[in-house]
Amino acid sequence: MNLLLIPVGLLYLLISGTLFIFGANFIYLSVRTLRDGRSRLQPPKMTHWPQVTVQLPIYNEMYVAERVIRAAAKLDYPVELLQIQVLDDSTDETRNLVQRTVARLQAQGINIVHQHRSNRSGYKAGALQAGLATASGEFIAIFDADFVPPPEFLRKALPYVQEPDVAFVQTRWGHLNRDYSWLTFLQSLAIDAHFMVEQYARSRAGYWFNFNGTAGIWRREAMLDAGGWTADTLTEDLDLSYRAYLRGWRGQYVRDIVVPAELPVSFSAYRRQQHRWARGSLECAKKLGPQVWRAPIPLSHKFQASLHLGGYSVHLLLFALTLIYPLVAFFTAQYIHLSTLYGLAYLFALTSFAPTLFFISGQQQLGRPWWRLLPKILAISVVGSGLMMNSVRAAWQIVRKRENVFERTAKFGIEQNKQDWTQQRYQLRFDPIVYPELLLGLYSLFAVWLAVNLESWGIAFYALLFGSGLILVALVTIKQTTAVYRSRRARAARQREEQEWAVGTELHGLSEPS
């Protein structure tokens, strides 16, 4: 056991120190936003309105496809300057739904086309790249199927991208179903913080930030110069953004323009979304990180870009920390003279409250009473830590060089609080990752018990936080999966009863005398 003393101590300090850097950066971005948050970015005066192509990538989105297509058709922009491409890779009824919707809009004189691919090569990136071949626009606006662009979007956003060195403009995501459930509300808090604080602070400071894949406009010339859309990572938007930066382009972020979107109501869908973002970000860090450090940009920009690309590595660090907590608690109790060494790690751990400040800043910037939301803001840290195994799996797939498969986040057209989604299509299968999550959660609770007995209160607190998060996300996944199963079984039983009743009624009618 004593042979592990020094390695465990050094590993603990290394992990804690790295988490300290990430936490300190959260504080820096939050403070910068609080300082500059009242200033507004003024759009340059528009000299002329250019040709624009609106791309709507769709794949099996029968509940939301028509909504986004109709929203795009209502964009307030000269008809002769606007082209709408519905880039449809669907393999279900969505294809026919899209065909009918597009045909009706074409009959109304709208320049809209339906491009269907029978081969889903490259997934979303492949569909977008294929659309470029027939796009007529100098600028390309992109909206995912779950977004609803407001009519004034193009007129408001285009002025920000007209300067010749601007590659893209990114706008802020809003929420169609923020108050549907505790899950959608927590997601809204996290997304608000990302757009109101992180994206804003990075753009204001001149650091690199990313196009978020939707609710933005790209300059076609910049896209082609950067190499176009590629599918070698699962976050093609982050990949293209950084390749454009490396070619000397820059981005614009405008948080005053808001495009509402539907948040995932299924925890399994939310988990899949986070897995895709985690794997894609880590893939981009591996692919583009060395190029960033070779680029002729300031050291501060390289440092910030590294933290940006490596954001999901925080979950990997938390996983390692969880594994060594029992040993750390044991050594700190056995070797009192090492308390100073481990005490330094406790100092580093103070920045674990930085995400709370980050989320608070997001709500403060929106003018909301953040103090009333504090319990829910604190809950984000619990749920976030519980997803560490999700990111570990993503990293393990990269190590194993497992083939990239773009798995979309299922949306059900949920906008009203009482809508039921459990009987709709696109339900995900039970995710066996809940088993290692439960095991690691129980292991963390063992670390809590050990730390309390050894009076290592700091470790007890964090191990309890991580263990609670792991067990929570596993149980929520199991509960929702069970609810979907029961709901679909009940629906099938009702359909059988209705069919039996219909058959019985028919036979009864036939047996009656005329």
Buried (B, 14 or more C-beta within 10 A) or exposed (E): EEEEBEEBBEBBBEBBEBBBBBBBBBBBBBBBBBEEBEEEEEBEEEEEBBBBBBBBBBBBBBBBBBBBBEBBBEBEBEEEBBBBBBBBBBEEEBBEBBBEBBEBBBEEEBBBBBBBBEEBEBBBBBBBBBBBEEBEBEBBBBBBBBBBBBEEBBEBBBBBBBEEEBBBBBBBBBBBBBEBBEBBBBBBBBBBBBBBBBBBBBBBBEBBBBBBBBBBBBBBEBBEBBEBBBBEBBBBBBBBBBBBBBEBBBBBBBBEBBBBBBBBBBBBBBBBBBBBBBBBBBBBBEBBBEEBEEBEBEEEBBBBBBBBBBBBBBBBBBBBBBBBBBBBBBBBBEBEEBBEBBEBBBEBBEBBBBBBBBBBBBBBBEEEEBEEBBEBBBBBBBBBBBBBBBBBBBBEBBEEEEEBEBBBBBBBBBBEEEEEBBEBEBBBEBBEBBEBBBEBBEBBBBBBBBBBEBEBEBBBBBBBBBBBBBBBBBBBBBEBBEEBEEBBEEEEEEEEEEEEEEEEEEEEEEEEEE
